[in-house]
Amino acid sequence: VPEEQRPANEYLDLISAPFFDWADKPSGSKELSVRLSLLYVTVFALVCWPISGATFTVDGYLFHRILSSNVGALGFILIFCLRLYSGWSYIGSRLTSKEIEYEETGW
């Protein structure tokens, strides 16, 4: 197995990647929840709220503006969590597997 495709090295690469170390902190899910909440507030305030403000320009649509901003921010958090999950589940399955598959690139 090539050096860069060994599960231990893939694990080290994953925890050095941006955001993937959030799920590997000793404080566990409490710190992850705080970080995801801060990410939600940031995406809501800096991205979703201005977009919904440009969409619902007429007065009287505050509920629609808040709802659409929440849907956008929660959608972003969902995709972000799915990406974290897929990366960690891949590495977890590679670390616990008895046989390790790898790609040969000799061309």
LUMBATI-209757 format. One record per residue (C-alpha): x, y, z; residue in three letters. Coordinates in steps of 0.02 Angstrom, whole numbers, plus 50000, padded with zeros to 5 digits. Example, Ala and Ser with C-alpha at 12.3 -4.5 7.8 and 13.67 -1.06 7.14 Angstrom:
<sites>
506154977550390ALA/506844994750357SER/
</sites>
This chain:
<sites>
500005000050000VAL/500735016949953PRO/501225028150098GLU/499915041550065GLU/498505028650052GLN/498825020150219ARG/497355022850339PRO/498415030650476ALA/499115043450355ASN/497375046750284GLU/496785049850462TYR/498175062450491LEU/497745070850326ASP/495915071850377LEU/496205079850546ILE/497355092650465SER/496025097250337ALA/494955112650373PRO/493435109750485PHE/493705090850504PHE/494625093350667ASP/493025100450742TRP/492355082850767ALA/493985076650843ASP/494105088250994LYS/494255080751169PRO/492755090751230SER/491645080451115GLY/489965085351046SER/489745100551158LYS/491115110351070GLU/490525103950901LEU/488765110350940SER/489445127450989VAL/490485128550830ARG/489035123150720LEU/487915135950806SER/489185149750774LEU/489325144050593LEU/487425144450578TYR/487325162150648VAL/488725167950532THR/487945160350376VAL/486225166950427PHE/486835184750457ALA/488125186750319LEU/487385176550176VAL/485565171550198CYS/484845187250276TRP/485485198950139PRO/484885187050002ILE/483155185650078SER/483145204450103GLY/483455206949918ALA/482115194149877THR/480735200549992PHE/480855219249967THR/479045223850005VAL/478555227750185ASP/477495214650272GLY/478545199550223TYR/479635198750378LEU/479045181150420PHE/479495175250244HIS/481185183650256ARG/481585175350423ILE/480935158550365LEU/481925158650202SER/483505164050293SER/483285149650416ASN/483005137150277VAL/484565143050187GLY/485665142750342ALA/485015125950400LEU/485275118850226GLY/487075124650231PHE/487325116750403ILE/486545100550343LEU/487715099450193ILE/489185104050305PHE/488745090250430CYS/488515077550290LEU/490255081850226ARG/490985079450400LEU/490065063050420TYR/490595056250251SER/492425060350282GLY/492455052850456TRP/491465037350407SER/492655033950262TYR/494175035150374ILE/493315024950510GLY/492925010950389SER/494715011250322ARG/495445010550498LEU/494354995850553THR/494464985950391SER/495524970050391LYS/495914971850206GLU/496394988550133ILE/496024992949954GLU/497095005549865TYR/497295013049693GLU/498795009249588GLU/499335023649479THR/500815018449376GLY/500515028249219TRP/
</sites>
